[in-house]
């Protein structure tokens, strides 16, 4: 069982520490331990999941669901890895990787630029990442997709052609204990929803961050939850 000891989160936030609260364990597990978590929305209790769960899909987006059906749970469509991806200045950057459709690394000797290696030197599994569109948030079409770096189209690559540029996110712990996501290619935008609606099955979009900082607003806050915490009272939609 995951311990209930409190861990300092000052090193997770640019701008100083935040208040200790009941979500800290899941934030630490997600950002430091890279444990898969559910990303539960602060407003309606729904959770993020890829629109398409199959590993062969690389051009579909993300949606907010309020029912955890057996098929999604079996495919791990409700779980995400927030994987370290470097730094922007002194601010750490992350990939948002879906646990759904995870593929094993390429066989030894095979050229697989997407595999990467973990701290132990072993190849990482290939996970589909949340990718931002070059023209977001001006574009009215989908501005977010889930796919492998080498499988995304030209408009889902960085200006210099590197797919990773559009797949790196600033992850900020908010003062109220959730987290928000800002694409490094669009620092004036934030992960939100189509038409700003956070109803069941809302489509994820990049929307302008009218708050003007990296903490966003409560409407764009997600609370990471560990799998062992599904039955907490907050998840009224799962009980």
N, C-alpha and C positions, 0 to 999 in steps of 0.2 A: 504494500500500500504506500502511496506517495505520502511523504511526511507533511505535517502541518507546520513545520518550522518556517519562520519568516526569513526571507532572503532580501538583502538590500537591493533595491532596484535603481539606485542612483546611476549606476554604470550603464543602464539601458536607455537613459533619457538624456537628450541634449537640452541643457537649460536647468538641470538640477533634479533633485529627487521628488517623488510624489508621495502622497499619503499612503500608508500601508492599509490594505483592504483585503477583502476575501478573494479577490481575483489574482493576487500577486503570484500565488503558486503556479497557476496556469500560464501566466505571462513569462515567468522564469523558465518553466518547462518548455514553452514554445520557443523562446529566443535563445536560451543558453543550452538547453539539453536537446533541442530540435525534436522534441516529442510531438507527435501529431495531435492537433487539437481541433475542436469544433470552433467555428467563428460565429458566435451568436450575436444577432443585432440587438442594440440597446433599446430600440423602440418597440418592436413587435415580437421579439423572442424567436424569430426565425433564424435559420442558419444558412450560410453560404454553401453552395455545391456547384460543381460544373454542370452546365446544361446537358452535356453528353458525357457519360461515364466511361465509355470505351477508350482503350489506349490508342485506337486508330483515329480518333477525332482530334484535330488540331486547329479547327476553325470555328469552334462554337464558344459561347461565352459562359457567364456565371449567372446564377439566379439565387434568389432568396426563397427558401422553402420553409413551410411551417409544420410539415408532417414528415417524420422520419420513417419512411417506408422500409420494409425488409430488403428490397432490392438495392436501395441506396446504401443501407447499412452493410449489406454483404459485400458490395463493391467498394466500400470505404469512401463513398462519395461525400460523406459528411466531414471528412478529416483532411486537415491541411498541415503541411510542414512549412515553417517560416525559417528558411535556410540562409545562413550568412552568405553574403555575396560581395564583400569588400567595403570600401569606405568612400564617402563623398566629403572631402575635408576630414573632419573628425567625426562625422556622423555615420554610423554603421548603416549599410544597405543590406537588403534581404530579397530573396526570391520567395514568392508565394507559390508553393508547389502542392498540387493535388495528390492525395494518396490513392485516388481512383485511377486505374489504368497504369499503375506503376510497372515498369518493365525492368527485368534484370539487366545488369551491365553487359556490354558486349564480351564475347569470349576472349580469353587471353590472346594477345597478338593482333586483335582486330582494331582497326582505327575507329575510335568512337569519341569525337571531340566533346560530346555532350555528357559523357559519363562522369568525368571528374574523379577525385579521390578524397576520401575522408581522412580524418586525423590519424587513423591507423594504417593509412596507405592503401587500403582496399578500395576497389572501384565503387563508386556510389551507384545506387539504382537510378535509372532514368525516369525522372518524374516530369509531368507536364506542368509548365509554369504559367501563371497569369501574365499576359502580355498586353501592353498598352499600344493603341494605334497612334501613328505619327501625328495625325490631325486632331486627336482628342484634345480638349472636349468640344471643339468647334463642330466636328462631324456629327451628323444626326443619326448615323448608322451605329452599329455596334462599335464600342470603343475599347472593349476588353475581350480577349480570347484566352483559351487555355490550350497550350500546345508545347511540344518540344522545341528547343531553340532552333534546330535545323529544319523544322517542318513549317515554320510560319512564313507568310508571304512577305513581299517587299515592304508594304506599308506597315508591317508589324516588326520592322527592324529599325535599328537606330539610324541616324543620319549618315553615319559612316559605314553602314551595312552590317554592323555587329548586332546580332539579335539580342544579346544580353543587355544592351543599352535600354531597350524598351521593356525589360523584364526585371529591372531592379527597382525596389521600393524603399522609401523611407518609412520605417515603422516607429511610431511615437506612442509612448504610454501617456494617456491623458490624465489630467488631475483627478478625474472621477474613476480611474482604475481600469478603463478599457484601452483599446488600441485603435489607431487610425492608420490608414495607408495612403501615402503620397507617392506618385510615380516620379522617379528622379528626372525623367525627361519632361515632365509637366509640373513644376513645383507650385504653380498657381491652381492646380486641380487636386481633387481628392476622390477616393473611391466612394461612389454614391450609387444612385439608382435612376433609371429612366423616368423622366418627368418628376423626379424627386419623390416618387411614391415608394413606400416601404410596405406594401401589401404582400400577400402571399404570391410567390412566383414572380416578384419584381425582377426586372433585368438589371444587372449591374452595369453601370456606366461610370466614366470619369466625368465629374461635374466640377464647375468652378468652386473653389474654396473661398466663399465670401468672408470667412472668418479671418483670412489673411495670415494665418500662422499654420504650424504643423500639427496642432492639436485638433483642428476641425471643430465640429459642433456635435452635440449629443446625437443628432440624427445620423451622423456618419461614424459612430463609434461601435466597435465590436468587442465583445467580451470573450476571450479564449476560455474554453471549458475543456478539461481533461475528460477522457471517456468515463472515468469513474465518477464524474460529477453530473451525469445526465439527469439524475433524479432529484436535483436540488429544486426547491419550490419555484425558483425563477423560471424554470422551463415549463410553464403551464401548458404549452402545446404538446408536451411529450407525456403528460400524466393522464 
